[in-house]
Amino acid sequence: MDPAVQRAGALQAAGRYEESKALLAPHLAEEPDDEWAWQLLAVAHERLHEYELAERAGTEMLRITPGHVGALILLSRVLLRLGKRSEAREAAEEAIRRAPDKWPTHFALSEVLAAYPNAPAADHERAYVAACETVRLAPNEPDAHQALCFTAVRTGRQDVAKQALVEWLRLDPSNTTAQAMYTEAMASGPEVTATQAAEMYSEGLAGAPQSAMLHSGLDHATYRLLRGTRWLALACLAAAGVTIDLFATAKDPILRELPVPLGNRLWVLVIMAAIWGFGALLRYRRLRTGVRLNIRSLVRRGRWSRVVVGQAVWTMLCALVISQVPWTDREVPTIVFWAGLAVPLVTMAYDRRKTV
């Protein structure tokens, strides 16, 4: 092997793809039929996201060695990145035809067929079959279980997806994508509270800080926490209404005289402080630092987060006006009560589905 090609391979092993390209270009100008050099160049272009150049290098590999399985697999990947779905599929299927006993060929077809969520159901099913064959041929390869996990999700086989994810993590525990998917699966369970979900996402981000999936999940869990503050404000509003007997009942139709004594008005402040102390402040102090920081960040970034916080503040202001002003009649505080109740109820029924 030419020393320049050997040097380029060593540079790529160290992740220095730009430098390897600089060595390969003059070598290929002198020896345009060096298959190994073209392969190294194709890999370098792919790793640097230069997919058109990677396609050209892969095509040169096929020119030199028609039916080169490695070139076909590489082309299936780069053509997929270029949006050439049919050509990528043809390359992967040709790779399987030439090497049906090699797991990377089945992995390549599975990747191509499962790449698009809007692909026909038949394609997703075939991707799942290809992934199963990949696992059969290479049960100890993390990529095989990754393919099975992705395709099982595409085809609605959630139990298979969870089992494949566990195997994927067992074989490659440092894989950030697998870590993120596992955290997402655990945190999105029906019995998981907003606090628990936020803690899980924050812990997951410690191992995969660049995961967009985990950042989005933490934002949504934090948003759920912020939505809960409105219930605390409504509880305070109800306490304020009880303090001045806004509504008579059949059991107790006699209303207390107004204005309410100062001692009663101060006592309801103690109740409100307890509601917020146990319902929000104590829980907030127990949260991970990352969750607490994200709460502040989300209020600045998220439109709907600001809306729900604003609704909670409005309702609390109404509760304070009702309970602390020495009213002599109930007409105005009744209006204030309904205003404090109506503002959060306007969006509460549907804002759960809103983005943060």
Secondary structure per residue as TSV (DSSP state, phi and psi in degrees):
chain	resnum	aa	ss	phi	psi
A	1	M	-	360.0	140.4
A	2	D	-	-60.7	138.6
A	3	P	H	-58.0	-34.7
A	4	A	H	-65.3	-39.0
A	5	V	H	-68.8	-40.2
A	6	Q	H	-60.5	-43.7
A	7	R	H	-63.6	-40.1
A	8	A	H	-63.3	-40.1
A	9	G	H	-63.8	-40.1
A	10	A	H	-65.1	-39.5
A	11	L	H	-64.4	-39.7
A	12	Q	H	-66.9	-36.3
A	13	A	H	-61.3	-27.0
A	14	A	T	-92.8	3.8
A	15	G	T	79.5	15.5
A	16	R	-	-100.0	73.6
A	17	Y	H	-74.6	-35.1
A	18	E	H	-62.4	-41.7
A	19	E	H	-68.3	-35.5
A	20	S	H	-67.0	-36.3
A	21	K	H	-61.0	-40.5
A	22	A	H	-63.3	-30.0
A	23	L	H	-80.7	-35.8
A	24	L	H	-75.8	-33.5
A	25	A	H	-58.4	-52.8
A	26	P	H	-66.3	-32.3
A	27	H	H	-65.3	-43.1
A	28	L	H	-70.9	-25.0
A	29	A	H	-65.3	-31.9
A	30	E	H	-89.0	-34.0
A	31	E	-	-128.7	79.6
A	32	P	T	-70.6	-6.6
A	33	D	T	-106.2	18.9
A	34	D	-	-82.3	99.5
A	35	E	H	-60.1	-42.7
A	36	W	H	-65.4	-37.0
A	37	A	H	-65.9	-41.3
A	38	W	H	-63.2	-37.3
A	39	Q	H	-64.4	-44.3
A	40	L	H	-62.6	-40.1
A	41	L	H	-65.8	-40.4
A	42	A	H	-62.2	-43.0
A	43	V	H	-64.0	-42.1
A	44	A	H	-61.0	-45.6
A	45	H	H	-62.9	-40.1
A	46	E	H	-64.5	-45.4
A	47	R	H	-64.9	-27.5
A	48	L	T	-92.0	9.7
A	49	H	T	63.1	27.1
A	50	E	-	-97.0	73.3
A	51	Y	H	-70.3	-34.2
A	52	E	H	-64.9	-41.7
A	53	L	H	-68.4	-35.7
A	54	A	H	-64.9	-37.2
A	55	E	H	-62.8	-42.0
A	56	R	H	-63.9	-41.5
A	57	A	H	-66.1	-40.5
A	58	G	H	-64.2	-37.7
A	59	T	H	-64.3	-37.0
A	60	E	H	-65.0	-36.5
A	61	M	H	-61.1	-41.9
A	62	L	H	-69.9	-29.5
A	63	R	H	-65.1	-42.0
A	64	I	H	-73.7	-43.2
A	65	T	S	-129.8	89.3
A	66	P	T	-56.5	134.5
A	67	G	T	82.0	13.5
A	68	H	-	-60.5	115.1
A	69	V	H	-64.3	-42.3
A	70	G	H	-60.2	-40.0
A	71	A	H	-66.6	-39.7
A	72	L	H	-64.0	-41.3
A	73	I	H	-65.2	-43.9
A	74	L	H	-62.4	-43.3
A	75	L	H	-63.4	-36.1
A	76	S	H	-61.3	-35.9
A	77	R	H	-72.4	-49.8
A	78	V	H	-71.9	-34.4
A	79	L	H	-64.9	-35.7
A	80	L	H	-63.0	-43.0
A	81	R	H	-64.9	-28.0
A	82	L	T	-84.8	-0.6
A	83	G	T	82.6	11.1
A	84	K	-	-93.2	75.8
A	85	R	H	-64.1	-45.7
A	86	S	H	-66.0	-40.5
A	87	E	H	-67.5	-38.0
A	88	A	H	-63.9	-39.3
A	89	R	H	-66.4	-42.0
A	90	E	H	-60.7	-41.5
A	91	A	H	-64.2	-42.4
A	92	A	H	-67.7	-40.6
A	93	E	H	-67.0	-36.1
A	94	E	H	-67.0	-36.6
A	95	A	H	-63.1	-41.0
A	96	I	H	-65.3	-40.3
A	97	R	H	-61.2	-37.7
A	98	R	H	-84.3	-27.0
A	99	A	-	-141.2	70.1
A	100	P	T	-69.8	-13.5
A	101	D	T	-97.1	6.1
A	102	K	-	-106.5	126.1
A	103	W	H	-65.1	-33.3
A	104	P	H	-60.7	-28.3
A	105	T	H	-68.5	-42.3
A	106	H	H	-69.0	-35.8
A	107	F	H	-62.1	-41.4
A	108	A	H	-62.9	-43.6
A	109	L	H	-66.1	-40.8
A	110	S	H	-60.5	-42.4
A	111	E	H	-63.2	-42.6
A	112	V	H	-66.2	-46.2
A	113	L	H	-72.7	-26.7
A	114	A	H	-96.7	1.0
A	115	A	S	-67.3	-31.4
A	116	Y	-	-112.0	122.9
A	117	P	T	-66.4	-23.0
A	118	N	T	-92.3	9.7
A	119	A	S	-68.4	157.3
A	120	P	-	-56.7	149.4
A	121	A	H	-59.0	-32.8
A	122	A	H	-63.6	-36.6
A	123	D	H	-66.4	-42.8
A	124	H	H	-63.6	-37.7
A	125	E	H	-66.5	-40.7
A	126	R	H	-67.8	-34.9
A	127	A	H	-61.9	-39.3
A	128	Y	H	-64.5	-42.2
A	129	V	H	-62.2	-42.5
A	130	A	H	-63.9	-38.5
A	131	A	H	-66.0	-40.6
A	132	C	H	-60.6	-40.1
A	133	E	H	-67.0	-35.2
A	134	T	H	-61.4	-44.3
A	135	V	H	-65.7	-38.1
A	136	R	H	-63.5	-39.8
A	137	L	H	-79.4	-28.0
A	138	A	-	-140.8	71.7
A	139	P	T	-66.1	-15.5
A	140	N	T	-105.0	12.4
A	141	E	-	-95.8	122.2
A	142	P	H	-57.5	-38.7
A	143	D	H	-61.3	-32.6
A	144	A	H	-63.7	-44.5
A	145	H	H	-72.7	-28.8
A	146	Q	H	-61.6	-47.2
A	147	A	H	-61.4	-42.1
A	148	L	H	-64.5	-39.5
A	149	C	H	-62.6	-49.3
A	150	F	H	-62.4	-45.4
A	151	T	H	-73.1	-30.5
A	152	A	H	-66.1	-37.2
A	153	V	H	-64.1	-43.4
A	154	R	H	-61.1	-34.6
A	155	T	T	-98.7	8.4
A	156	G	T	77.6	16.8
A	157	R	-	-94.0	77.1
A	158	Q	H	-65.4	-38.4
A	159	D	H	-64.0	-41.6
A	160	V	H	-65.3	-40.0
A	161	A	H	-61.9	-42.6
A	162	K	H	-65.6	-42.1
A	163	Q	H	-65.1	-41.6
A	164	A	H	-65.3	-37.2
A	165	L	H	-64.3	-40.8
A	166	V	H	-62.4	-43.3
A	167	E	H	-65.7	-40.1
A	168	W	H	-59.3	-46.1
A	169	L	H	-68.0	-35.2
A	170	R	H	-63.2	-40.3
A	171	L	H	-81.8	-26.1
A	172	D	-	-140.8	72.1
A	173	P	T	-65.8	-16.0
A	174	S	T	-93.6	0.4
A	175	N	-	-69.7	118.1
A	176	T	H	-69.7	-32.8
A	177	T	H	-65.4	-43.6
A	178	A	H	-64.6	-40.6
A	179	Q	H	-60.9	-43.8
A	180	A	H	-64.7	-43.0
A	181	M	H	-65.8	-38.1
A	182	Y	H	-66.0	-43.1
A	183	T	H	-62.5	-42.7
A	184	E	H	-61.3	-43.2
A	185	A	H	-63.8	-40.6
A	186	M	H	-72.7	-39.6
A	187	A	H	-79.1	-18.8
A	188	S	T	-96.1	12.1
A	189	G	-	-65.7	153.2
A	190	P	T	-65.6	-25.1
A	191	E	T	-95.3	0.8
A	192	V	-	-84.6	126.3
A	193	T	-	-76.9	167.0
A	194	A	H	-62.2	-39.4
A	195	T	H	-64.7	-45.5
A	196	Q	H	-63.0	-42.5
A	197	A	H	-62.6	-44.0
A	198	A	H	-62.0	-40.7
A	199	E	H	-63.6	-42.1
A	200	M	H	-63.9	-45.8
A	201	Y	H	-64.1	-40.4
A	202	S	H	-64.2	-41.5
A	203	E	H	-66.1	-38.5
A	204	G	H	-64.6	-36.6
A	205	L	H	-68.0	-22.2
A	206	A	H	-63.9	-31.5
A	207	G	H	-95.1	-21.7
A	208	A	-	-136.7	70.7
A	209	P	T	-65.4	-18.4
A	210	Q	T	-96.1	4.4
A	211	S	-	-72.9	114.7
A	212	A	H	-65.1	-34.7
A	213	M	H	-60.9	-44.3
A	214	L	H	-72.1	-37.4
A	215	H	H	-61.9	-44.0
A	216	S	H	-64.5	-42.1
A	217	G	H	-63.0	-41.6
A	218	L	H	-64.2	-39.5
A	219	D	H	-61.3	-44.0
A	220	H	H	-69.2	-38.4
A	221	A	H	-65.3	-39.9
A	222	T	H	-64.7	-39.2
A	223	Y	H	-60.9	-39.5
A	224	R	H	-62.8	-38.3
A	225	L	H	-62.6	-43.0
A	226	L	H	-66.3	-36.2
A	227	R	H	-61.3	-32.0
A	228	G	H	-67.3	-21.2
A	229	T	H	-65.2	-25.0
A	230	R	H	-66.8	-34.0
A	231	W	H	-66.7	-35.8
A	232	L	H	-64.9	-41.9
A	233	A	H	-65.2	-38.3
A	234	L	H	-66.7	-35.7
A	235	A	H	-62.9	-39.8
A	236	C	H	-66.2	-37.5
A	237	L	H	-63.8	-41.2
A	238	A	H	-64.1	-40.6
A	239	A	H	-62.5	-39.2
A	240	A	H	-65.4	-40.5
A	241	G	H	-63.7	-39.2
A	242	V	H	-66.5	-34.5
A	243	T	H	-59.8	-38.9
A	244	I	T	-107.8	17.6
A	245	D	T	50.6	57.6
A	246	L	-	-62.9	-33.4
A	247	F	S	-127.9	123.6
A	248	A	-	-76.7	151.5
A	249	T	-	-123.5	162.6
A	250	A	S	-62.4	-32.2
A	251	K	S	-72.3	-34.9
A	252	D	-	-138.8	76.8
A	253	P	-	-76.2	-11.6
A	254	I	-	-88.3	123.3
A	255	L	-	-91.7	144.8
A	256	R	-	-69.2	158.2
A	257	E	-	-74.3	146.6
A	258	L	S	-105.9	152.6
A	259	P	S	-74.9	156.4
A	260	V	-	-69.2	136.7
A	261	P	-	-56.5	151.1
A	262	L	H	-58.2	-39.3
A	263	G	H	-59.6	-40.4
A	264	N	H	-65.8	-38.9
A	265	R	H	-67.9	-37.9
A	266	L	H	-70.1	-34.0
A	267	W	H	-64.2	-38.7
A	268	V	H	-68.3	-27.0
A	269	L	H	-64.7	-38.4
A	270	V	H	-62.4	-42.0
A	271	I	H	-62.7	-44.9
A	272	M	H	-63.1	-40.2
A	273	A	H	-63.4	-37.9
A	274	A	H	-66.1	-41.3
A	275	I	H	-59.0	-47.5
A	276	W	H	-75.3	-32.4
A	277	G	I	-65.5	-48.6
A	278	F	I	-82.5	-32.6
A	279	G	I	-83.0	-23.4
A	280	A	I	-131.4	-57.0
A	281	L	I	-62.6	-47.3
A	282	L	H	-63.3	-43.0
A	283	R	H	-64.3	-40.3
A	284	Y	H	-61.8	-42.7
A	285	R	H	-67.0	-24.6
A	286	R	H	-85.6	-10.4
A	287	L	S	-72.1	155.3
A	288	R	-	-61.3	153.1
A	289	T	H	-58.0	-39.1
A	290	G	H	-62.1	-37.1
A	291	V	H	-69.9	-42.7
A	292	R	H	-61.7	-42.5
A	293	L	H	-64.9	-36.5
A	294	N	H	-70.3	-30.1
A	295	I	H	-60.4	-47.6
A	296	R	H	-64.8	-42.5
A	297	S	H	-63.5	-41.6
A	298	L	H	-67.6	-35.7
A	299	V	H	-63.0	-33.2
A	300	R	H	-75.7	-35.8
A	301	R	H	-91.6	-34.4
A	302	G	-	-96.9	123.0
A	303	R	H	-62.0	-47.7
A	304	W	H	-71.5	-27.1
A	305	S	H	-64.0	-42.5
A	306	R	H	-66.1	-34.4
A	307	V	H	-62.2	-49.5
A	308	V	H	-68.6	-35.9
A	309	V	H	-65.4	-41.6
A	310	G	H	-62.2	-38.6
A	311	Q	H	-64.3	-42.1
A	312	A	H	-62.9	-41.1
A	313	V	H	-64.4	-43.7
A	314	W	H	-60.2	-46.4
A	315	T	H	-63.8	-38.5
A	316	M	H	-66.3	-39.1
A	317	L	H	-61.9	-41.5
A	318	C	H	-62.9	-40.5
A	319	A	H	-63.8	-39.9
A	320	L	H	-69.5	-40.0
A	321	V	H	-61.6	-43.6
A	322	I	H	-64.4	-43.5
A	323	S	H	-86.8	-26.5
A	324	Q	H	-103.0	-19.2
A	325	V	S	-80.7	132.8
A	326	P	-	-77.3	75.6
A	327	W	-	-65.8	145.5
A	328	T	S	-105.9	-9.6
A	329	D	S	-143.8	169.0
A	330	R	S	-102.8	0.5
A	331	E	H	-66.2	-51.5
A	332	V	H	-67.7	-47.7
A	333	P	H	-62.0	-27.7
A	334	T	H	-65.2	-42.5
A	335	I	H	-63.2	-43.0
A	336	V	H	-63.1	-39.2
A	337	F	H	-60.1	-49.2
A	338	W	H	-66.4	-32.4
A	339	A	H	-65.9	-42.5
A	340	G	H	-66.7	-29.8
A	341	L	H	-79.6	-38.6
A	342	A	H	-70.3	-38.7
A	343	V	H	-59.4	-49.7
A	344	P	H	-71.3	-33.5
A	345	L	H	-68.6	-21.3
A	346	V	H	-59.0	-39.9
A	347	T	H	-111.8	-11.5
A	348	M	H	-59.0	-31.7
A	349	A	T	-70.1	-25.3
A	350	Y	T	-129.5	-9.3
A	351	D	G	-74.6	-5.6
A	352	R	G	-60.3	-31.4
A	353	R	G	-87.7	-1.9
A	354	K	S	-76.7	157.4
A	355	T	-	-78.9	157.9
A	356	V	-	-67.3	360.0
